[in-house]
Amino acid sequence: MSTRITFPFPTSPAGIEAEQEEREIALEYLADAWNAADTDGVDTEALAHAALFAAIATLVKDYGEDAVAKLIGNIPDRISNGEYTLDRMLQ
């Protein structure tokens, strides 16, 4: 199994825009699946835990444990800065 050491972040404006569009499409797919599971009565906390597990496991498979640990190590600050708060007020 070959894993990448670092995350491939695009550097060109076109690459950044293409990645953003791809992530928006992916988020739409996830939202549809989430809503379907919620409608079927699946507990949202269980959905959240399953989604986190699936995401982290996929990243570890692709990039390795060390790279993912570094990426996830930044999440507490990002949460505190409001990056994951959907109803926050921007000033």
N, C-alpha and C positions, 0 to 999 in steps of 0.2 A: 504494500500500500504506500503510495507516494502522497505526502502532504506538503502543502505550501507553507512556508515559514511566516510570511506576512500577508496581510489582506491586500488585495489589488484595488487600490483606490484610483479612479480615473484622474488624470491631470489636465486634460484638455476640456475647454468649455463644452464641446460636443459630447465628449465622453461622460462628463458630469450630468448633462441634460438627459442623455440616453439612460444612464443608470437611475436617475430620478424617475423617469417615465416607467422603467421596468419595475421599480419598487412600488410605484403607485398601482400598477396593474396587479402585482402580487398581493398588495394589501387589499385590493378589491376582491380577489379570490378568497383570501383568508376571511374577510368580513362576511362574504356570502356563506362560507362553510360554518363560521361562528354563528351566524343568525339562524341557519338551518338547525344546528345542534341545539341552540337555545330554544327554538320553537319546539323541538322534540323533547324538551325537558331536561337536557343535560345541564348540570350545575355549572355556572359560569366560573367558579373557582377551579373546578376540575378541568374545564376547558383551558383556563389560563395556565395551570400547571402542565397540562399535556402539551400545549403550544410551546411553552418555554423549554420543556424537555426535548421536544422534536427539533426546535431551532438550535439549541446548544449541541445536541448530538450530531446534527448535520454539519455545523461549523467545525466541531472537533474532527469529524471524518475528513473534511476538506482541508483544514488548516493546521490541525494538531492541537494538543492540549495546551501547550505553552502560549501559543498565539491567542487562543480563545480566552484563556485565563487573563491575559493582559487586556484584551478587549472588554471583558466583563468587569474587570477591576475598575474601569472608568464609569460604570453604570451608576453607582451611588451618587457621584457628583452630578451626573446628568439628571438623575431623578430630582435631586435637591434644587437644581437649576430650572426645573419645570418642563424639561423636554418631553416628559411622558404624561403631563397633565393636560388632558384634552380640553377642559373648560377654563383654562387660565386666561387672564386678561393681559394682553400685550400693551405696553405703554409706549 
